[in-house]
Amino acid sequence: MSSNLKIEKVCEWCGSQFVARTTATAYCSHRCSSLAYKERKRQAKLQQFKDEYARTQNKPDKDIQEIEFMTPIELSRLLGMSRASIYNYITAGVIKKLRLRGKTLIRKKDVEELFETPPTIDAYIPCRTQRNPISEFYTSKEVQEKLN
Ligand SMILES: [Zn+2]
């Protein structure tokens, strides 16, 4: 660039007008230039941190393609449902489960099959129903009398 050039510019850092010697000059002074450089560095670092954070937040516990079994909690996260709903479906027998000592496991294949043959709404039993167990019992004789 020719040093004879005089270009009126506005400093990209402080906003004051100045006369630049080259078209590439963006700052009025070395100070503004270095401050702007530091800010760019800071922003880049901040963005890097944000990206890193977003990655950890979206990271599933396991790769869904690889898993065969999951816990009710993992399934609730996967389907975006509450844990209570998942347990209700399990209790209602809509979602099949394998109960091992202290651990309930659900097969991914079974969940996928639910999408093939969706359960009816009737299959959903709310929690409170579970707390009111059958209160009427009949002997076989009473049943015979009732049903003739
Ligand atoms: Zn400046």
Backbone and ligand atoms as CSV (ligand in chain L), in Angstrom:
chain,resi,resn,atom,element,x,y,z
A,1,MET,N,N,0.839,-1.202,0.000
A,1,MET,CA,C,0.000,0.000,0.000
A,1,MET,C,C,0.870,1.246,0.000
A,2,SER,N,N,0.412,2.222,-0.690
A,2,SER,CA,C,1.161,3.489,-0.730
A,2,SER,C,C,0.981,4.253,0.575
A,3,SER,N,N,2.064,4.809,1.059
A,3,SER,CA,C,1.998,5.576,2.306
A,3,SER,C,C,1.494,6.995,2.064
A,4,ASN,N,N,1.307,7.322,0.770
A,4,ASN,CA,C,0.768,8.662,0.458
A,4,ASN,C,C,-0.746,8.703,0.597
A,5,LEU,N,N,-1.332,7.507,0.715
A,5,LEU,CA,C,-2.786,7.433,0.823
A,5,LEU,C,C,-3.248,8.015,2.152
A,6,LYS,N,N,-4.356,8.743,2.056
A,6,LYS,CA,C,-4.958,9.230,3.302
A,6,LYS,C,C,-6.435,8.884,3.262
A,7,ILE,N,N,-6.781,7.950,4.080
A,7,ILE,CA,C,-8.165,7.467,4.056
A,7,ILE,C,C,-8.838,7.769,5.389
A,8,GLU,N,N,-9.970,8.436,5.291
A,8,GLU,CA,C,-10.738,8.721,6.506
A,8,GLU,C,C,-11.441,7.449,6.936
A,9,LYS,N,N,-11.171,7.037,8.164
A,9,LYS,CA,C,-11.808,5.802,8.649
A,9,LYS,C,C,-12.308,5.995,10.076
A,10,VAL,N,N,-13.158,5.083,10.479
A,10,VAL,CA,C,-13.631,5.080,11.858
A,10,VAL,C,C,-13.023,3.855,12.542
A,11,CYS,N,N,-12.384,4.097,13.657
A,11,CYS,CA,C,-11.740,3.006,14.396
A,11,CYS,C,C,-12.785,1.964,14.798
A,12,GLU,N,N,-12.494,0.721,14.499
A,12,GLU,CA,C,-13.452,-0.359,14.801
A,12,GLU,C,C,-13.517,-0.670,16.297
A,13,TRP,N,N,-12.533,-0.138,17.040
A,13,TRP,CA,C,-12.540,-0.402,18.487
A,13,TRP,C,C,-13.173,0.746,19.267
A,14,CYS,N,N,-12.598,1.950,19.087
A,14,CYS,CA,C,-13.086,3.068,19.912
A,14,CYS,C,C,-14.108,3.945,19.186
A,15,GLY,N,N,-14.227,3.787,17.885
A,15,GLY,CA,C,-15.245,4.514,17.138
A,15,GLY,C,C,-14.866,5.925,16.728
A,16,SER,N,N,-13.637,6.350,17.040
A,16,SER,CA,C,-13.243,7.713,16.664
A,16,SER,C,C,-12.715,7.738,15.234
A,17,GLN,N,N,-12.862,8.902,14.623
A,17,GLN,CA,C,-12.401,9.059,13.235
A,17,GLN,C,C,-10.889,9.225,13.221
A,18,PHE,N,N,-10.270,8.656,12.213
A,18,PHE,CA,C,-8.815,8.819,12.071
A,18,PHE,C,C,-8.455,8.707,10.602
A,19,VAL,N,N,-7.226,9.110,10.293
A,19,VAL,CA,C,-6.751,9.027,8.919
A,19,VAL,C,C,-5.825,7.818,8.809
A,20,ALA,N,N,-6.222,6.881,7.959
A,20,ALA,CA,C,-5.438,5.654,7.798
A,20,ALA,C,C,-4.487,5.785,6.624
A,21,ARG,N,N,-3.406,5.072,6.737
A,21,ARG,CA,C,-2.413,5.079,5.660
A,21,ARG,C,C,-2.688,3.959,4.657
A,22,THR,N,N,-3.307,2.919,5.122
A,22,THR,CA,C,-3.642,1.815,4.213
A,22,THR,C,C,-5.120,1.485,4.366
A,23,THR,N,N,-5.675,0.844,3.333
A,23,THR,CA,C,-7.103,0.492,3.362
A,23,THR,C,C,-7.376,-0.607,4.383
A,24,ALA,N,N,-6.323,-1.360,4.715
A,24,ALA,CA,C,-6.508,-2.485,5.634
A,24,ALA,C,C,-6.547,-2.045,7.096
A,25,THR,N,N,-6.125,-0.818,7.361
A,25,THR,CA,C,-6.097,-0.347,8.750
A,25,THR,C,C,-7.516,-0.228,9.291
A,26,ALA,N,N,-7.728,-0.825,10.448
A,26,ALA,CA,C,-9.077,-0.809,11.010
A,26,ALA,C,C,-9.124,-0.040,12.328
A,27,TYR,N,N,-7.935,0.224,12.908
A,27,TYR,CA,C,-7.911,0.866,14.223
A,27,TYR,C,C,-7.071,2.141,14.190
A,28,CYS,N,N,-7.451,3.077,15.058
A,28,CYS,CA,C,-6.794,4.373,15.054
A,28,CYS,C,C,-5.388,4.308,15.659
A,29,SER,N,N,-5.192,3.375,16.556
A,29,SER,CA,C,-3.907,3.318,17.248
A,29,SER,C,C,-3.496,1.879,17.508
A,30,HIS,N,N,-2.244,1.741,17.913
A,30,HIS,CA,C,-1.750,0.411,18.259
A,30,HIS,C,C,-2.530,-0.133,19.455
A,31,ARG,N,N,-2.847,0.773,20.369
A,31,ARG,CA,C,-3.585,0.388,21.579
A,31,ARG,C,C,-4.946,-0.230,21.223
A,32,CYS,N,N,-5.698,0.481,20.349
A,32,CYS,CA,C,-7.010,-0.028,19.934
A,32,CYS,C,C,-6.861,-1.367,19.217
A,33,SER,N,N,-5.848,-1.449,18.381
A,33,SER,CA,C,-5.608,-2.678,17.637
A,33,SER,C,C,-5.364,-3.851,18.575
A,34,SER,N,N,-4.524,-3.619,19.592
A,34,SER,CA,C,-4.191,-4.715,20.501
A,34,SER,C,C,-5.362,-5.057,21.426
A,35,LEU,N,N,-6.141,-4.028,21.816
A,35,LEU,CA,C,-7.329,-4.286,22.638
A,35,LEU,C,C,-8.361,-5.113,21.861
A,36,ALA,N,N,-8.524,-4.758,20.591
A,36,ALA,CA,C,-9.473,-5.469,19.736
A,36,ALA,C,C,-9.021,-6.910,19.532
A,37,TYR,N,N,-7.710,-7.085,19.398
A,37,TYR,CA,C,-7.148,-8.417,19.219
A,37,TYR,C,C,-7.420,-9.282,20.447
A,38,LYS,N,N,-7.176,-8.658,21.611
A,38,LYS,CA,C,-7.415,-9.385,22.872
A,38,LYS,C,C,-8.887,-9.767,23.012
A,39,GLU,N,N,-9.776,-8.861,22.610
A,39,GLU,CA,C,-11.207,-9.123,22.707
A,39,GLU,C,C,-11.612,-10.284,21.775
A,40,ARG,N,N,-11.021,-10.269,20.570
A,40,ARG,CA,C,-11.313,-11.362,19.629
A,40,ARG,C,C,-10.891,-12.697,20.226
A,41,LYS,N,N,-9.707,-12.697,20.845
A,41,LYS,CA,C,-9.181,-13.908,21.500
A,41,LYS,C,C,-10.136,-14.375,22.601
A,42,ARG,N,N,-10.599,-13.397,23.380
A,42,ARG,CA,C,-11.488,-13.683,24.499
A,42,ARG,C,C,-12.806,-14.294,24.005
A,43,GLN,N,N,-13.336,-13.678,22.950
A,43,GLN,CA,C,-14.592,-14.165,22.379
A,43,GLN,C,C,-14.450,-15.589,21.845
A,44,ALA,N,N,-13.306,-15.839,21.201
A,44,ALA,CA,C,-13.059,-17.163,20.624
A,44,ALA,C,C,-13.001,-18.202,21.744
A,45,LYS,N,N,-12.340,-17.822,22.827
A,45,LYS,CA,C,-12.207,-18.728,23.964
A,45,LYS,C,C,-13.576,-18.989,24.598
A,46,LEU,N,N,-14.360,-17.941,24.698
A,46,LEU,CA,C,-15.701,-18.032,25.260
A,46,LEU,C,C,-16.573,-18.961,24.411
A,47,GLN,N,N,-16.464,-18.801,23.100
A,47,GLN,CA,C,-17.238,-19.619,22.175
A,47,GLN,C,C,-16.818,-21.084,22.298
A,48,GLN,N,N,-15.519,-21.281,22.417
A,48,GLN,CA,C,-14.974,-22.635,22.564
A,48,GLN,C,C,-15.543,-23.281,23.829
A,49,PHE,N,N,-15.580,-22.485,24.878
A,49,PHE,CA,C,-16.117,-22.971,26.158
A,49,PHE,C,C,-17.608,-23.315,26.031
A,50,LYS,N,N,-18.336,-22.429,25.333
A,50,LYS,CA,C,-19.776,-22.647,25.131
A,50,LYS,C,C,-20.023,-23.916,24.320
A,51,ASP,N,N,-19.234,-24.103,23.262
A,51,ASP,CA,C,-19.373,-25.298,22.426
A,51,ASP,C,C,-19.111,-26.557,23.240
A,52,GLU,N,N,-18.058,-26.472,24.038
A,52,GLU,CA,C,-17.663,-27.604,24.884
A,52,GLU,C,C,-18.790,-27.953,25.854
A,53,TYR,N,N,-19.353,-26.918,26.427
A,53,TYR,CA,C,-20.432,-27.084,27.402
A,53,TYR,C,C,-21.653,-27.722,26.737
A,54,ALA,N,N,-22.009,-27.197,25.547
A,54,ALA,CA,C,-23.165,-27.715,24.819
A,54,ALA,C,C,-22.967,-29.183,24.480
A,55,ARG,N,N,-21.734,-29.528,24.145
A,55,ARG,CA,C,-21.433,-30.923,23.812
A,55,ARG,C,C,-21.676,-31.835,25.009
A,56,THR,N,N,-21.211,-31.424,26.177
A,56,THR,CA,C,-21.380,-32.272,27.355
A,56,THR,C,C,-22.848,-32.358,27.753
A,57,GLN,N,N,-23.600,-31.273,27.530
A,57,GLN,CA,C,-25.012,-31.267,27.906
A,57,GLN,C,C,-25.839,-32.193,27.034
A,58,ASN,N,N,-25.506,-32.249,25.745
A,58,ASN,CA,C,-26.306,-33.047,24.820
A,58,ASN,C,C,-25.856,-34.500,24.748
A,59,LYS,N,N,-24.762,-34.769,25.396
A,59,LYS,CA,C,-24.196,-36.106,25.294
A,59,LYS,C,C,-25.078,-37.119,26.037
A,60,PRO,N,N,-25.601,-38.102,25.317
A,60,PRO,CA,C,-26.403,-39.107,26.010
A,60,PRO,C,C,-25.516,-40.000,26.863
A,61,ASP,N,N,-26.140,-40.681,27.839
A,61,ASP,CA,C,-25.378,-41.561,28.717
A,61,ASP,C,C,-24.671,-42.648,27.910
A,62,LYS,N,N,-25.404,-43.146,26.948
A,62,LYS,CA,C,-24.837,-44.187,26.095
A,62,LYS,C,C,-25.251,-43.890,24.670
A,63,ASP,N,N,-24.582,-44.519,23.747
A,63,ASP,CA,C,-24.975,-44.381,22.355
A,63,ASP,C,C,-26.202,-45.263,22.131
A,64,ILE,N,N,-27.292,-44.636,21.738
A,64,ILE,CA,C,-28.559,-45.348,21.582
A,64,ILE,C,C,-28.467,-46.477,20.555
A,65,GLN,N,N,-27.589,-46.327,19.594
A,65,GLN,CA,C,-27.433,-47.374,18.582
A,65,GLN,C,C,-26.829,-48.639,19.191
A,66,GLU,N,N,-26.041,-48.453,20.235
A,66,GLU,CA,C,-25.289,-49.581,20.790
A,66,GLU,C,C,-26.020,-50.299,21.916
A,67,ILE,N,N,-26.931,-49.587,22.592
A,67,ILE,CA,C,-27.511,-50.211,23.779
A,67,ILE,C,C,-28.618,-51.198,23.430
A,68,GLU,N,N,-28.739,-52.217,24.254
A,68,GLU,CA,C,-29.796,-53.202,24.112
A,68,GLU,C,C,-30.790,-53.061,25.256
A,69,PHE,N,N,-30.263,-52.640,26.406
A,69,PHE,CA,C,-31.088,-52.508,27.600
A,69,PHE,C,C,-30.940,-51.104,28.165
A,70,MET,N,N,-31.965,-50.671,28.875
A,70,MET,CA,C,-31.874,-49.381,29.545
A,70,MET,C,C,-32.716,-49.423,30.815
A,71,THR,N,N,-32.428,-48.483,31.693
A,71,THR,CA,C,-33.205,-48.383,32.927
A,71,THR,C,C,-34.425,-47.509,32.650
A,72,PRO,N,N,-35.456,-47.566,33.505
A,72,PRO,CA,C,-36.630,-46.697,33.309
A,72,PRO,C,C,-36.251,-45.211,33.238
A,73,ILE,N,N,-35.244,-44.823,34.012
A,73,ILE,CA,C,-34.824,-43.421,34.008
A,73,ILE,C,C,-34.236,-43.048,32.654
A,74,GLU,N,N,-33.423,-43.927,32.118
A,74,GLU,CA,C,-32.832,-43.668,30.808
A,74,GLU,C,C,-33.910,-43.609,29.733
A,75,LEU,N,N,-34.907,-44.482,29.862
A,75,LEU,CA,C,-36.003,-44.483,28.893
A,75,LEU,C,C,-36.819,-43.192,28.991
A,76,SER,N,N,-37.035,-42.722,30.230
A,76,SER,CA,C,-37.811,-41.493,30.411
A,76,SER,C,C,-37.091,-40.311,29.755
A,77,ARG,N,N,-35.764,-40.290,29.868
A,77,ARG,CA,C,-34.979,-39.224,29.223
A,77,ARG,C,C,-35.079,-39.349,27.710
A,78,LEU,N,N,-35.009,-40.583,27.262
A,78,LEU,CA,C,-35.026,-40.855,25.826
A,78,LEU,C,C,-36.342,-40.414,25.200
A,79,LEU,N,N,-37.453,-40.698,25.901
A,79,LEU,CA,C,-38.774,-40.390,25.347
A,79,LEU,C,C,-39.271,-39.006,25.770
A,80,GLY,N,N,-38.518,-38.346,26.646
A,80,GLY,CA,C,-38.940,-37.034,27.127
A,80,GLY,C,C,-40.169,-37.127,28.003
A,81,MET,N,N,-40.280,-38.217,28.755
A,81,MET,CA,C,-41.427,-38.410,29.646
A,81,MET,C,C,-40.940,-38.420,31.085
A,82,SER,N,N,-41.887,-38.293,32.004
A,82,SER,CA,C,-41.508,-38.335,33.415
A,82,SER,C,C,-41.240,-39.780,33.815
A,83,ARG,N,N,-40.423,-39.920,34.860
A,83,ARG,CA,C,-40.121,-41.247,35.370
A,83,ARG,C,C,-41.393,-41.945,35.811
A,84,ALA,N,N,-42.300,-41.172,36.452
A,84,ALA,CA,C,-43.554,-41.738,36.960
A,84,ALA,C,C,-44.352,-42.365,35.826
A,85,SER,N,N,-44.403,-41.680,34.685
A,85,SER,CA,C,-45.151,-42.213,33.543
A,85,SER,C,C,-44.559,-43.533,33.082
A,86,ILE,N,N,-43.242,-43.574,33.012
A,86,ILE,CA,C,-42.583,-44.808,32.579
A,86,ILE,C,C,-42.926,-45.947,33.539
A,87,TYR,N,N,-42.843,-45.659,34.849
A,87,TYR,CA,C,-43.150,-46.696,35.834
A,87,TYR,C,C,-44.618,-47.115,35.748
A,88,ASN,N,N,-45.492,-46.154,35.454
A,88,ASN,CA,C,-46.905,-46.495,35.287
A,88,ASN,C,C,-47.091,-47.463,34.136
A,89,TYR,N,N,-46.415,-47.171,33.030
A,89,TYR,CA,C,-46.528,-48.047,31.857
A,89,TYR,C,C,-45.948,-49.422,32.156
A,90,ILE,N,N,-44.901,-49.440,32.964
A,90,ILE,CA,C,-44.295,-50.720,33.338
A,90,ILE,C,C,-45.276,-51.510,34.200
A,91,THR,N,N,-45.856,-50.817,35.195
A,91,THR,CA,C,-46.818,-51.472,36.100
A,91,THR,C,C,-48.020,-51.992,35.320
A,92,ALA,N,N,-48.437,-51.198,34.331
A,92,ALA,CA,C,-49.599,-51.578,33.534
A,92,ALA,C,C,-49.258,-52.686,32.542
A,93,GLY,N,N,-47.996,-52.999,32.442
A,93,GLY,CA,C,-47.582,-54.069,31.539
A,93,GLY,C,C,-47.445,-53.629,30.092
A,94,VAL,N,N,-47.551,-52.323,29.854
A,94,VAL,CA,C,-47.399,-51.807,28.488
A,94,VAL,C,C,-45.939,-51.934,28.076
A,95,ILE,N,N,-45.073,-51.529,28.988
A,95,ILE,CA,C,-43.638,-51.660,28.750
A,95,ILE,C,C,-43.149,-52.888,29.526
A,96,LYS,N,N,-42.604,-53.794,28.773
A,96,LYS,CA,C,-42.089,-55.019,29.415
A,96,LYS,C,C,-40.797,-54.700,30.142
A,97,LYS,N,N,-40.592,-55.402,31.263
A,97,LYS,CA,C,-39.373,-55.131,32.015
A,97,LYS,C,C,-38.764,-56.430,32.532
A,98,LEU,N,N,-37.498,-56.333,32.802
A,98,LEU,CA,C,-36.800,-57.442,33.440
A,98,LEU,C,C,-36.338,-56.914,34.787
A,99,ARG,N,N,-36.802,-57.566,35.835
A,99,ARG,CA,C,-36.455,-57.097,37.164
A,99,ARG,C,C,-35.346,-57.982,37.724
A,100,LEU,N,N,-34.182,-57.381,37.872
A,100,LEU,CA,C,-33.079,-58.084,38.510
A,100,LEU,C,C,-32.936,-57.486,39.896
A,101,ARG,N,N,-32.071,-58.042,40.677
A,101,ARG,CA,C,-31.921,-57.540,42.043
A,101,ARG,C,C,-31.553,-56.045,42.032
A,102,GLY,N,N,-32.518,-55.260,42.484
A,102,GLY,CA,C,-32.270,-53.825,42.609
A,102,GLY,C,C,-32.201,-53.067,41.302
A,103,LYS,N,N,-32.502,-53.746,40.215
A,103,LYS,CA,C,-32.402,-53.040,38.938
A,103,LYS,C,C,-33.502,-53.479,37.987
A,104,THR,N,N,-34.177,-52.492,37.408
A,104,THR,CA,C,-35.199,-52.780,36.415
A,104,THR,C,C,-34.633,-52.430,35.046
A,105,LEU,N,N,-34.725,-53.368,34.147
A,105,LEU,CA,C,-34.184,-53.132,32.806
A,105,LEU,C,C,-35.279,-53.286,31.753
A,106,ILE,N,N,-35.168,-52.445,30.740
A,106,ILE,CA,C,-36.132,-52.481,29.649
A,106,ILE,C,C,-35.350,-52.740,28.367
A,107,ARG,N,N,-35.889,-53.601,27.560
A,107,ARG,CA,C,-35.217,-53.916,26.310
A,107,ARG,C,C,-35.582,-52.881,25.255
A,108,LYS,N,N,-34.582,-52.408,24.575
A,108,LYS,CA,C,-34.794,-51.398,23.538
A,108,LYS,C,C,-35.744,-51.950,22.469
A,109,LYS,N,N,-35.577,-53.231,22.156
A,109,LYS,CA,C,-36.390,-53.880,21.128
A,109,LYS,C,C,-37.875,-53.817,21.513
A,110,ASP,N,N,-38.185,-54.045,22.802
A,110,ASP,CA,C,-39.568,-54.013,23.269
A,110,ASP,C,C,-40.176,-52.628,23.102
A,111,VAL,N,N,-39.363,-51.604,23.391
A,111,VAL,CA,C,-39.842,-50.223,23.250
A,111,VAL,C,C,-40.111,-49.933,21.780
A,112,GLU,N,N,-39.211,-50.410,20.929
A,112,GLU,CA,C,-39.392,-50.196,19.491
A,112,GLU,C,C,-40.656,-50.882,18.991
A,113,GLU,N,N,-40.957,-52.056,19.564
A,113,GLU,CA,C,-42.153,-52.799,19.166
A,113,GLU,C,C,-43.434,-52.059,19.542
A,114,LEU,N,N,-43.352,-51.244,20.623
A,114,LEU,CA,C,-44.516,-50.452,21.029
A,114,LEU,C,C,-44.933,-49.484,19.928
A,115,PHE,N,N,-43.923,-49.053,19.146
A,115,PHE,CA,C,-44.209,-48.126,18.060
A,115,PHE,C,C,-44.906,-48.840,16.906
A,116,GLU,N,N,-44.650,-50.133,16.787
A,116,GLU,CA,C,-45.299,-50.936,15.738
A,116,GLU,C,C,-46.764,-51.168,16.103
A,117,THR,N,N,-46.988,-51.548,17.370
A,117,THR,CA,C,-48.349,-51.791,17.851
A,117,THR,C,C,-48.590,-50.933,19.089
A,118,PRO,N,N,-48.969,-49.658,18.884
A,118,PRO,CA,C,-49.150,-48.740,20.016
A,118,PRO,C,C,-50.221,-49.246,20.973
A,119,PRO,N,N,-49.972,-49.135,22.274
A,119,PRO,CA,C,-50.964,-49.583,23.256
A,119,PRO,C,C,-52.164,-48.638,23.261
A,120,THR,N,N,-53.309,-49.158,23.677
A,120,THR,CA,C,-54.488,-48.310,23.776
A,120,THR,C,C,-54.392,-47.469,25.044
A,121,ILE,N,N,-55.165,-46.414,25.087
A,121,ILE,CA,C,-55.162,-45.519,26.251
A,121,ILE,C,C,-55.559,-46.289,27.511
A,122,ASP,N,N,-56.454,-47.298,27.351
A,122,ASP,CA,C,-56.936,-48.089,28.490
A,122,ASP,C,C,-55.806,-48.795,29.227
A,123,ALA,N,N,-54.744,-49.030,28.496
A,123,ALA,CA,C,-53.638,-49.763,29.100
A,123,ALA,C,C,-52.903,-48.916,30.136
A,124,TYR,N,N,-53.160,-47.639,30.092
A,124,TYR,CA,C,-52.477,-46.745,31.014
A,124,TYR,C,C,-53.207,-46.710,32.352
A,125,ILE,N,N,-52.540,-47.163,33.398
A,125,ILE,CA,C,-53.146,-47.151,34.737
A,125,ILE,C,C,-52.395,-46.117,35.585
A,126,PRO,N,N,-53.078,-45.079,36.037
A,126,PRO,CA,C,-52.393,-44.089,36.866
A,126,PRO,C,C,-51.951,-44.685,38.190
A,127,CYS,N,N,-50.961,-44.059,38.788
A,127,CYS,CA,C,-50.372,-44.546,40.035
A,127,CYS,C,C,-51.407,-44.791,41.126
A,128,ARG,N,N,-52.374,-43.864,41.271
A,128,ARG,CA,C,-53.306,-43.950,42.407
A,128,ARG,C,C,-54.129,-45.234,42.374
A,129,THR,N,N,-54.391,-45.744,41.165
A,129,THR,CA,C,-55.135,-46.999,41.066
A,129,THR,C,C,-54.357,-48.112,41.751
A,130,GLN,N,N,-53.045,-48.034,41.648
A,130,GLN,CA,C,-52.198,-49.057,42.245
A,130,GLN,C,C,-52.306,-49.043,43.763
A,131,ARG,N,N,-52.607,-47.879,44.298
A,131,ARG,CA,C,-52.667,-47.768,45.755
A,131,ARG,C,C,-54.027,-48.205,46.311
A,132,ASN,N,N,-54.996,-48.425,45.422
A,132,ASN,CA,C,-56.300,-48.937,45.846
A,132,ASN,C,C,-56.471,-50.341,45.282
A,133,PRO,N,N,-55.877,-51.296,45.966
A,133,PRO,CA,C,-55.983,-52.663,45.444
A,133,PRO,C,C,-57.417,-53.156,45.496
A,134,ILE,N,N,-57.641,-54.234,44.798
A,134,ILE,CA,C,-58.992,-54.808,44.734
A,134,ILE,C,C,-59.528,-54.998,46.153
A,135,SER,N,N,-60.706,-54.428,46.420
A,135,SER,CA,C,-61.232,-54.480,47.784
A,135,SER,C,C,-62.336,-55.533,47.923
A,136,GLU,N,N,-62.816,-55.973,46.789
A,136,GLU,CA,C,-63.904,-56.954,46.856
A,136,GLU,C,C,-63.394,-58.342,46.501
A,137,PHE,N,N,-63.628,-59.228,47.377
A,137,PHE,CA,C,-63.253,-60.610,47.112
A,137,PHE,C,C,-64.504,-61.484,47.172
A,138,TYR,N,N,-64.577,-62.397,46.290
A,138,TYR,CA,C,-65.705,-63.322,46.296
A,138,TYR,C,C,-65.171,-64.745,46.371
A,139,THR,N,N,-65.911,-65.524,47.071
A,139,THR,CA,C,-65.596,-66.949,47.018
A,139,THR,C,C,-66.217,-67.489,45.745
A,140,SER,N,N,-65.802,-68.661,45.350
A,140,SER,CA,C,-66.349,-69.217,44.100
A,140,SER,C,C,-67.867,-69.429,44.228
A,141,LYS,N,N,-68.305,-69.696,45.474
A,141,LYS,CA,C,-69.742,-69.876,45.694
A,141,LYS,C,C,-70.489,-68.557,45.436
A,142,GLU,N,N,-69.917,-67.455,45.961
A,142,GLU,CA,C,-70.531,-66.132,45.776
A,142,GLU,C,C,-70.565,-65.743,44.303
A,143,VAL,N,N,-69.498,-66.068,43.599
A,143,VAL,CA,C,-69.447,-65.753,42.172
A,143,VAL,C,C,-70.571,-66.502,41.450
A,144,GLN,N,N,-70.746,-67.745,41.842
A,144,GLN,CA,C,-71.806,-68.553,41.213
A,144,GLN,C,C,-73.182,-67.938,41.468
A,145,GLU,N,N,-73.367,-67.447,42.704
A,145,GLU,CA,C,-74.640,-66.821,43.049
A,145,GLU,C,C,-74.854,-65.529,42.263
A,146,LYS,N,N,-73.778,-64.759,42.180
A,146,LYS,CA,C,-73.843,-63.457,41.502
A,146,LYS,C,C,-74.123,-63.613,40.000
A,147,LEU,N,N,-73.439,-64.559,39.386
A,147,LEU,CA,C,-73.543,-64.722,37.939
A,147,LEU,C,C,-74.561,-65.794,37.536
A,148,ASN,N,N,-75.208,-66.375,38.554
A,148,ASN,CA,C,-76.136,-67.476,38.324
A,148,ASN,C,C,-75.452,-68.613,37.551
L,1,ZN,ZN,ZN,-9.363,3.646,18.306
